Amino acid sequence: MNLIKTSFYTSISTAITFLSGFIVIKVVALKIGPVGIALVGQFQNSTAILTMLATAAISGGVVKYLAEFKNDSVRKQQIIHTSFLMVFFCAAIISIGVIFCSTPLSEAAFKSKEFAIIYLLFGLFLLLIACNSLFLSILNGLKEIRKFTILNIATSLIGVAFTVSFAYLFGLKGVLVASTAAALIVFLINIYFFKKLRIQWFPKLRSFDKPTAKMLSAFSLMAVVSGFVIPAMQILVRDRIILQFSVQDAGYWQAVTKISDYYLGFITSVLVVYYMPRLSEITNKQELKSEIGKGYKMILPVVGLLAGVIWMCKTFIVHILFTPDFLPMRPLFTFQLLGDFFKIGSWLLAYLMLAKAMVKTFIITEVAFSALYVLLAYYFMNHYGIMGATYAFCLNYGCYWLLMWILMRKHIL
């Protein structure tokens, strides 16, 4: 499947995801306001780290190696069986930890014991959530893009249905627990699709393959770093905004980052669904250069256009997506959107590190620039208020793009 076809399918999925996200964020804004947006962000970042650990951080490795061994049915089955056994084991451990530490987790994320029940429920459903993530990675690696798209759409629609209904029934706690409750329905749909595709996913212990596990584990080290540092740095910046300014200001910052997440969803979907498997299977330098060049010609102009439209329509977008209470967030758009452009520009090169398992380079750059972002955010916020967080985001990704070009050019020139 080529970039255009993949873009078509992912655009459908992303459009549904965007509409679903629009409904969710509007409901949260109406029911809870900027404070609710900030607290939802805290919960999502903390559970993202826990989910990553529960999946043994092998999702990217599963995509890479299933694409790499696409013509070897035995190796593919080994990867699927071994990956599920790894996820079962890791999810069980993390799940028990979350259940017993639900109160400390609530205090760390919300500075209150009130939300311990939310983490308790998340821990109980964590195995299903981890398996759902792995199901999608397997479909992606096998290039079952149509099925992958359908599952993404189903997940979005189920998620929005649960979130909207739970928000009106239970308020903030309902919003926080909605995605956890939806996991069971999504899990059943995943099983149905795998049965239809005749993919044997439920393994026995004897199907565990040590070399395959070692291969996936080596790759997962990069995913652990990425899956931990990005949510962690958002938590650190959000905590700083709450302590230095207010929870409401943290809500404004969270809202503008959410807009970035939604409109860049199409781009990141193409990168994950098409780019990652494609770059993994290319061995010829000239072909690699051509593929990356194609990405810059097709993807970056779209990001620039979308960012420009959002900037010009920011007041209208705030009214549509949120409420008039969120209008003070408008100055945050300029450098956030410019940073988004730099971010995708850098990622088109940075994905080479993932595809080619450049572990050491990836870990050093990821940790260094995540730390740099937090330090820049603290510095700029001391001098420019909440705007400083967007200055830091923009400058950090501008520097990251420049470094990626310096490091990756030997692979494509």
Wavefront OBJ file of the C-alpha trace (Angstrom):
o trace
v 0.000 0.000 0.000
v 1.502 3.376 -1.050
v 1.540 6.766 0.647
v -1.522 8.100 -1.230
v -3.723 5.091 -0.423
v -2.522 5.035 3.151
v -3.209 8.761 3.437
v -6.741 8.192 2.130
v -7.559 5.530 4.719
v -5.867 7.361 7.569
v -7.634 10.595 6.596
v -11.008 8.875 7.034
v -9.948 7.485 10.398
v -8.472 10.800 11.493
v -11.561 12.736 10.397
v -13.734 10.514 12.605
v -11.202 10.762 15.429
v -11.149 14.550 15.055
v -14.940 14.802 15.161
v -15.026 12.469 18.150
v -12.353 14.501 19.885
v -14.221 17.705 19.042
v -17.355 16.382 20.717
v -15.443 15.139 23.768
v -13.483 18.363 24.273
v -16.630 20.465 23.788
v -18.524 18.418 26.371
v -15.640 18.664 28.857
v -15.328 22.415 28.241
v -19.058 22.955 28.778
v -19.378 20.681 31.804
v -16.097 21.330 33.605
v -14.299 24.311 31.987
v -10.541 25.067 31.775
v -9.850 23.386 35.126
v -11.378 20.136 33.862
v -9.305 20.267 30.666
v -6.125 20.562 32.757
v -7.060 17.649 35.054
v -8.022 15.419 32.119
v -4.586 16.175 30.654
v -2.913 15.084 33.905
v -4.792 11.782 33.881
v -4.126 11.094 30.196
v -0.387 11.710 30.550
v -0.069 9.465 33.616
v -2.093 6.619 32.079
v -0.132 6.907 28.821
v 3.037 6.077 30.758
v 1.353 3.158 32.536
v -0.109 1.787 29.285
v 3.272 2.005 27.590
v 4.827 -0.034 30.403
v 1.961 -2.544 30.277
v 2.586 -3.162 26.570
v 6.261 -3.824 27.342
v 6.843 -0.874 24.961
v 7.034 -3.309 22.028
v 4.314 -1.843 19.800
v 6.786 -0.095 17.503
v 8.978 -3.201 17.363
v 5.985 -5.349 16.421
v 5.176 -3.006 13.518
v 8.791 -2.922 12.365
v 9.494 -6.658 12.465
v 6.142 -7.813 11.062
v 6.783 -5.495 8.105
v 10.369 -6.707 7.831
v 9.375 -10.419 7.838
v 6.238 -9.927 5.741
v 7.019 -12.945 3.536
v 7.951 -15.337 6.371
v 4.770 -16.782 7.906
v 6.635 -18.707 10.629
v 8.523 -15.630 11.852
v 5.362 -13.543 11.767
v 3.528 -16.023 13.971
v 6.472 -16.144 16.385
v 6.376 -12.363 16.675
v 2.609 -12.312 17.314
v 2.633 -15.081 19.923
v 5.734 -13.837 21.722
v 4.498 -10.241 21.786
v 1.192 -11.244 23.390
v 2.952 -13.308 26.055
v 5.200 -10.353 26.840
v 2.195 -8.028 27.087
v 0.238 -10.469 29.308
v 3.171 -10.674 31.731
v 3.982 -6.946 31.846
v 0.333 -5.849 31.986
v -0.349 -8.196 34.909
v 2.533 -6.708 36.911
v 1.675 -3.063 36.128
v -2.018 -3.734 36.748
v -1.352 -5.075 40.248
v 0.919 -2.107 40.955
v -1.717 0.417 39.817
v -4.458 -1.258 41.875
v -2.388 -1.193 45.072
v -1.006 2.309 44.413
v -4.234 3.944 43.230
v -4.278 6.432 46.135
v -0.639 7.617 45.727
v -1.232 7.931 41.966
v -4.296 10.094 42.594
v -2.343 12.306 44.994
v 0.546 12.654 42.526
v -1.666 13.556 39.548
v -4.471 15.524 41.219
v -3.029 16.477 44.627
v -6.057 14.681 46.110
v -7.147 11.154 47.135
v -10.551 11.758 45.556
v -9.643 10.134 42.233
v -8.125 6.896 43.600
v -11.159 4.952 42.342
v -10.372 6.109 38.779
v -6.880 4.602 38.934
v -8.268 1.462 40.590
v -10.649 0.902 37.666
v -7.875 1.697 35.193
v -5.695 -0.961 36.823
v -8.465 -3.566 36.592
v -8.904 -2.959 32.837
v -5.231 -2.373 32.001
v -4.666 -5.816 30.441
v -7.479 -5.185 27.945
v -6.160 -1.698 27.171
v -2.661 -3.089 26.540
v -3.994 -5.862 24.294
v -6.040 -3.350 22.301
v -2.868 -1.378 21.617
v -1.035 -4.525 20.520
v -3.912 -5.610 18.238
v -3.588 -2.318 16.338
v 0.203 -2.647 16.069
v -0.147 -6.136 14.581
v -2.665 -4.966 11.975
v -0.355 -2.061 11.142
v 2.690 -4.322 10.774
v 0.729 -6.750 8.591
v -0.404 -3.753 6.481
v -4.062 -4.552 7.038
v -4.738 -0.835 6.668
v -8.482 -1.142 5.967
v -9.050 -3.204 9.113
v -6.727 -0.891 11.039
v -8.816 2.089 9.909
v -12.121 0.446 10.804
v -10.851 -0.420 14.282
v -9.587 3.108 14.847
v -12.954 4.518 13.806
v -14.824 2.063 16.027
v -12.558 2.927 18.965
v -13.173 6.654 18.456
v -16.950 6.294 18.207
v -17.171 4.017 21.236
v -14.915 6.358 23.184
v -17.001 9.429 22.413
v -20.239 7.614 23.269
v -18.888 6.595 26.671
v -17.297 9.991 27.367
v -20.371 12.064 26.528
v -22.768 9.843 28.463
v -20.433 9.473 31.466
v -19.701 13.219 31.525
v -23.384 14.062 31.885
v -23.996 11.271 34.388
v -20.881 11.562 36.568
v -19.095 14.823 35.661
v -15.278 14.919 35.733
v -14.926 11.399 37.161
v -17.127 10.110 34.353
v -14.856 11.679 31.727
v -11.783 10.165 33.359
v -13.217 6.645 33.565
v -14.877 6.621 30.112
v -11.915 5.344 28.065
v -11.285 2.587 30.617
v -14.896 1.404 30.436
v -14.838 1.469 26.620
v -11.802 -0.860 26.540
v -13.930 -3.991 26.985
v -16.098 -3.249 23.930
v -13.038 -2.423 21.828
v -11.344 -5.642 22.975
v -14.307 -7.745 21.798
v -14.248 -6.013 18.397
v -10.516 -6.707 18.093
v -11.060 -10.406 18.804
v -13.774 -10.523 16.125
v -11.442 -9.014 13.493
v -8.541 -11.285 14.345
v -10.815 -14.312 14.130
v -12.046 -13.123 10.739
v -8.468 -12.658 9.509
v -7.549 -16.087 10.942
v -4.739 -14.625 13.003
v -3.863 -16.873 15.929
v -3.287 -14.358 18.672
v -3.890 -16.234 21.939
v -0.622 -18.089 22.558
v 0.444 -20.896 24.861
v 3.554 -20.658 26.995
v 5.440 -23.062 24.749
v 5.000 -20.653 21.829
v 7.298 -18.116 23.528
v 10.396 -17.559 21.391
v 13.424 -16.197 23.260
v 15.305 -14.723 20.271
v 12.131 -12.921 19.183
v 11.565 -11.570 22.692
v 15.157 -10.338 22.796
v 14.721 -8.675 19.428
v 11.527 -6.901 20.515
v 13.008 -5.946 23.901
v 16.027 -4.311 22.293
v 13.731 -2.194 20.169
v 11.411 -1.432 23.067
v 14.096 0.492 24.918
v 13.546 3.393 22.513
v 9.799 3.204 22.987
v 10.174 3.231 26.784
v 12.180 6.431 26.594
v 9.753 8.089 24.158
v 6.664 6.802 25.947
v 7.927 8.054 29.296
v 9.684 11.346 28.651
v 7.017 13.012 26.482
v 4.102 12.572 28.934
v 6.472 13.237 31.838
v 7.663 16.554 30.437
v 4.043 17.607 29.822
v 3.218 16.765 33.444
v 6.224 18.805 34.641
v 5.299 21.827 32.526
v 1.615 21.600 33.506
v 2.499 21.300 37.203
v 4.726 24.369 36.869
v 1.907 26.366 35.271
v -0.498 25.294 38.040
v 1.951 26.229 40.814
v 3.257 29.435 39.241
v -0.013 30.701 37.724
v -3.260 28.723 38.132
v -5.114 25.543 37.178
v -7.150 27.680 34.764
v -3.989 28.806 32.942
v -2.918 25.155 32.765
v -6.288 24.494 31.122
v -5.563 27.117 28.432
v -2.178 25.567 27.706
v -3.696 22.078 27.657
v -6.424 23.268 25.290
v -3.993 24.657 22.712
v -1.867 21.485 22.857
v -5.050 19.432 22.360
v -5.813 21.388 19.187
v -2.307 20.541 17.968
v -2.876 16.859 18.777
v -6.136 16.778 16.831
v -5.117 18.556 13.637
v -1.757 16.762 13.522
v -3.552 13.443 14.060
v -3.764 12.862 10.308
v -0.046 13.480 9.858
v 1.075 11.295 12.747
v -1.288 8.527 11.590
v 0.378 8.511 8.165
v 3.805 8.432 9.818
v 2.868 5.489 12.057
v 0.810 3.515 9.542
v 2.847 4.101 6.388
v 6.228 5.629 7.217
v 7.364 3.335 9.989
v 6.812 0.035 8.103
v 8.024 1.564 4.821
v 11.301 2.934 6.165
v 11.876 -0.354 8.006
v 11.788 -2.398 4.819
v 13.955 -0.077 2.661
v 17.642 -1.016 2.456
v 18.712 1.102 -0.531
v 20.006 4.609 0.349
v 18.662 6.190 -2.846
v 15.222 4.705 -2.271
v 15.313 5.931 1.327
v 16.187 9.443 0.168
v 13.325 9.365 -2.328
v 10.814 8.215 0.308
v 11.819 10.937 2.768
v 11.794 13.543 -0.012
v 8.271 12.433 -0.895
v 7.263 12.945 2.722
v 8.614 16.501 2.747
v 6.908 17.365 -0.539
v 3.521 15.946 0.444
v 3.291 16.204 4.227
v 5.074 19.390 5.342
v 3.102 21.776 3.046
v -0.144 20.290 4.425
v 1.035 20.963 7.993
v 1.924 24.552 7.073
v -1.462 25.110 5.415
v -3.413 23.650 8.340
v -1.404 25.662 10.863
v -1.995 28.855 8.877
v -5.751 28.284 8.653
v -5.989 27.514 12.388
v -4.025 30.669 13.253
v -6.280 32.890 11.121
v -9.444 31.276 12.540
v -8.280 30.911 16.150
v -11.063 33.001 17.701
v -13.711 31.077 15.782
v -12.065 27.762 16.697
v -12.016 28.634 20.411
v -15.747 29.437 20.269
v -16.550 26.231 18.364
v -14.291 23.802 20.249
v -14.549 25.300 23.701
v -16.479 28.190 25.290
v -15.900 31.968 25.615
v -14.143 31.190 28.915
v -11.209 29.906 26.833
v -10.647 33.121 24.823
v -7.565 34.112 26.902
v -5.733 31.169 25.234
v -5.622 32.909 21.820
v -2.090 34.384 22.190
v -0.748 30.847 22.731
v -1.545 29.788 19.150
v 1.263 31.555 17.256
v 4.345 29.811 18.609
v 2.495 26.549 19.299
v 1.569 26.265 15.601
v 5.050 27.257 14.431
v 6.432 24.618 16.790
v 4.051 22.049 15.258
v 5.553 22.771 11.827
v 9.087 22.290 13.187
v 7.955 19.153 15.017
v 6.691 17.345 11.894
v 9.695 18.531 9.897
v 11.991 16.939 12.471
v 9.909 13.761 12.782
v 10.177 13.012 9.059
v 13.887 12.506 9.712
v 13.666 11.221 13.288
v 11.554 8.230 12.198
v 14.719 6.882 10.584
v 16.080 6.269 14.081
v 13.034 4.152 14.931
v 12.934 2.320 11.615
v 16.631 1.482 11.705
v 16.714 0.758 15.470
v 19.340 3.428 16.184
v 18.904 2.909 19.920
v 21.741 4.956 21.372
v 21.187 7.991 19.133
v 17.445 7.961 19.731
v 17.684 7.721 23.527
v 20.303 10.467 23.863
v 18.456 12.926 21.609
v 15.019 12.154 23.065
v 16.107 12.588 26.673
v 18.272 15.635 25.931
v 15.584 17.548 24.046
v 12.826 16.605 26.484
v 14.950 17.975 29.325
v 15.796 21.038 27.237
v 12.103 21.703 26.630
v 11.292 21.623 30.344
v 14.252 23.895 31.182
v 13.334 26.340 28.410
v 9.693 26.320 29.526
v 10.655 27.107 33.129
v 13.005 29.886 31.990
v 10.614 31.512 29.505
v 7.626 31.247 31.853
v 9.598 33.121 34.508
v 10.095 35.974 32.016
v 7.014 35.860 29.752
v 4.306 34.103 31.742
v 2.330 31.206 30.280
v 3.366 32.309 26.752
v 6.836 31.076 27.648
v 5.667 27.461 27.401
v 4.899 27.942 23.686
v 8.176 29.816 23.091
v 10.004 26.842 24.592
v 8.040 24.327 22.481
v 8.829 26.197 19.260
v 12.528 26.772 19.959
v 13.039 23.198 21.163
v 11.632 21.591 17.996
v 13.485 24.077 15.787
v 16.762 22.944 17.358
v 15.681 19.275 17.179
v 14.980 19.545 13.440
v 18.408 21.066 12.827
v 20.110 18.276 14.790
v 18.110 15.566 12.981
v 19.302 16.929 9.653
v 22.917 16.847 10.825
v 22.644 13.305 12.241
v 20.499 11.668 9.549
v 21.949 13.122 6.347
v 24.608 10.378 6.153
v 21.778 7.832 5.772
v 20.121 9.632 2.859
v 22.933 11.513 1.052
l 1 2 3 4 5 6 7 8 9 10 11 12 13 14 15 16 17 18 19 20 21 22 23 24 25 26 27 28 29 30 31 32 33 34 35 36 37 38 39 40 41 42 43 44 45 46 47 48 49 50 51 52 53 54 55 56 57 58 59 60 61 62 63 64 65 66 67 68 69 70 71 72 73 74 75 76 77 78 79 80 81 82 83 84 85 86 87 88 89 90 91 92 93 94 95 96 97 98 99 100 101 102 103 104 105 106 107 108 109 110 111 112 113 114 115 116 117 118 119 120 121 122 123 124 125 126 127 128 129 130 131 132 133 134 135 136 137 138 139 140 141 142 143 144 145 146 147 148 149 150 151 152 153 154 155 156 157 158 159 160 161 162 163 164 165 166 167 168 169 170 171 172 173 174 175 176 177 178 179 180 181 182 183 184 185 186 187 188 189 190 191 192 193 194 195 196 197 198 199 200 201 202 203 204 205 206 207 208 209 210 211 212 213 214 215 216 217 218 219 220 221 222 223 224 225 226 227 228 229 230 231 232 233 234 235 236 237 238 239 240 241 242 243 244 245 246 247 248 249 250 251 252 253 254 255 256 257 258 259 260 261 262 263 264 265 266 267 268 269 270 271 272 273 274 275 276 277 278 279 280 281 282 283 284 285 286 287 288 289 290 291 292 293 294 295 296 297 298 299 300 301 302 303 304 305 306 307 308 309 310 311 312 313 314 315 316 317 318 319 320 321 322 323 324 325 326 327 328 329 330 331 332 333 334 335 336 337 338 339 340 341 342 343 344 345 346 347 348 349 350 351 352 353 354 355 356 357 358 359 360 361 362 363 364 365 366 367 368 369 370 371 372 373 374 375 376 377 378 379 380 381 382 383 384 385 386 387 388 389 390 391 392 393 394 395 396 397 398 399 400 401 402 403 404 405 406 407 408 409 410 411 412 413
